[in-house]
Amino acid sequence: MKKRTTIRDIAEKAGCHFSTVSLALRNNPKISKENRERIHKIAESMGYRPDPYLSGLTAYRSQKTYTNNITCLAWLITSEDRNWGENSTNFPFYFKGALSRAEERGYRIEKFWLNEKGMNPQRMSNILYNRGIVGLLLPHSERPKPVDFNWKHFAPLCLGNSTTRPKLHRVAPNEYQNVSLIMQETFLRGYRRPALVESTNGVVRFENHWLGAFLTEQACNPHIDKITPYIYSKWSLDDFARWIEKSKPDVIISRSTKVKEALEELGYSIPEDIGLAYHCIVPGEYDVTGTTKNAFEMGKMAVDFVIDMLHRHERGVPKIAQRHLVDGCWVEGGTLRKRPRGNGASLGNESREL
C-alpha cells in the first residue's frame, strides 16, 4: 500500500517547518502569498490529500477554544437606517436564526452599523480587524451600494438576494422557486388568470427572480391567460383599480400587504372574487396563503458558512462567488380557494396549516 504523503514530507521537500506547511495549506494570511502558492504546488505534485478525520478534529478544537475575538461574528448593517428591516416580514428571522446557530456552535454575534456617526468603511475595517473579528454577516439593505471595505482580512457572507458589490458568497431565498410553486399551486386550484403585482424597486432589487418565474410559468402553460404584470414605481389605488378592471385577474401573486388592503377597500372579497397568494409569508402572522422564505433556516446556514470559511482560512472577495439558495415551504391560509379533492399531491414541500 502506498504511504500517505504527510505535512512533514511536504515540509522536508519545501525546506521549511511543518507548521509553516500546515498554515500555508489552510491559506493562513500569516504566510506570504508566494510561499502559500509554492507550498500548494509542492503538495499537489506529491499527491497530498488532507486527512478528513484530522481536519475535523482541528475544526472541533478551534471551535472549543474560546477567546473574546475569534468566536465573535460581526452582523454588519450597511443600511442608511440602522433599524431598517426590523419591522419587515422576514428580516428579523435572519438574525434570530443566525444567533441560534452561533450559540449552538460556541460563537456569539455582535451588531455593527456601517453608517454610525463618524464611521466609514475603512475605519470599521480597522476596528473589527484590531479586535480580531474577521467573520462578517451582511444582511441585505434597502438600497444596496458598493461597500469599500478592506475585504482581504475578512470572511464575509451576504444574506438575501439584494445585489451587493463586490460579489460575495451569499445565502438567499430561492425567490424563483417560490413564485413558480405558487403559479403551479394556483393552477391546480382552478385559477386561470394569474397576475403578478410588485414594486419596481422590489423587482430590480431581487434581480428579477419573481418576474422571471412568473413569465416563465405563464409562457410554458398554454392553459392560463397571459396577463401583463402590474409593476408600479409609486403605489396608486386608482391605478391599481383601473388595472384590475382592465386585466380581470382571478388570483394575484405579490409580497405587498398593500394588495390585500386595496382589494378589500375596492370591495372585492378574498378569495371568492379574487384569490391572493404571497411569496413572503411569516407562518402564523396572517391568515394568508403562499410560501414562506424560511428566513430562520437561512440565518443558521449563513453562520455555518462563515465558520467553515474561518476554519479554512478563506479571506477576501472570492474569485467565484457562491450562492446557496433555500427553498420556501407552502403555507395554507385563507386567501386562496381550497384545492379540489383528487387533484394530486402538493407541489414542492409539504403544505401545512397556519
C-alpha positions, 0 to 999 in steps of 0.5 A: 500500500502506498504511504500517505504523503504527510505535512512533514514530507511536504515540509522536508521537500519545501525546506521549511517547518511543518507548521509553516506547511500546515498554515500555508495549506489552510491559506493562513494570511500569516504566510506570504502569498508566494510561499502559500502558492509554492507550498500548494504546488509542492503538495499537489505534485506529491499527491497530498490529500488532507486527512478528513478525520484530522481536519475535523478534529482541528475544526472541533478544537478551534471551535472549543477554544474560546477567546473574546475575538475569534468566536465573535461574528460581526452582523454588519448593517450597511443600511442608511437606517440602522433599524431598517428591516426590523419591522419587515416580514422576514428580516428579523428571522435572519438574525434570530436564526443566525444567533441560534446557530452561533450559540449552538456552535460556541460563537456569539454575534455582535451588531455593527452599523456601517453608517454610525456617526463618524464611521466609514468603511475603512475605519470599521475595517480597522476596528473589527480587524484590531479586535480580531473579528474577521467573520462578517454577516451582511444582511441585505439593505434597502438600497444596496451600494458598493461597500469599500471595505478592506475585504482581504482580512475578512470572511464575509457572507451576504444574506438575501438576494439584494445585489451587493458589490463586490460579489460575495458568497451569499445565502438567499431565498430561492425567490424563483422557486417560490413564485413558480410553486405558487403559479403551479399551486394556483393552477391546480386550484382552478385559477386561470388568470394569474397576475403578478403585482410588485414594486419596481424597486422590489423587482430590480432589487431581487434581480428579477427572480419573481418576474422571471418565474412568473413569465416563465410559468405563464409562457410554458402553460398554454392553459392560463391567460397571459396577463401583463404584470402590474409593476408600479414605481409609486403605489396608486389605488386608482391605478391599481383599480383601473388595472384590475378592471382592465386585466380581470385577474382571478388570483394575484401573486405579490409580497405587498400587504398593500394588495390585500388592503386595496382589494378589500377597500375596492370591495372585492372579497378574498378569495371568492372574487379574487384569490391572493397568494404571497411569496413572503409569508411569516407562518402564523402572522396572517391568515394568508396563503403562499410560501414562506422564505424560511428566513430562520433556516437561512440565518443558521446556514449563513453562520455555518458558512462563515465558520467553515470559511474561518476554519479554512482560512478563506479571506477576501472577495472570492474569485467565484462567488457562491450562492446557496439558495433555500427553498420556501415551504407552502403555507395554507391560509385563507386567501386562496380557494381550497384545492379540489379533492383528487387533484394530486399531491402538493407541489414542492414541500409539504403544505401545512396549516397556519 
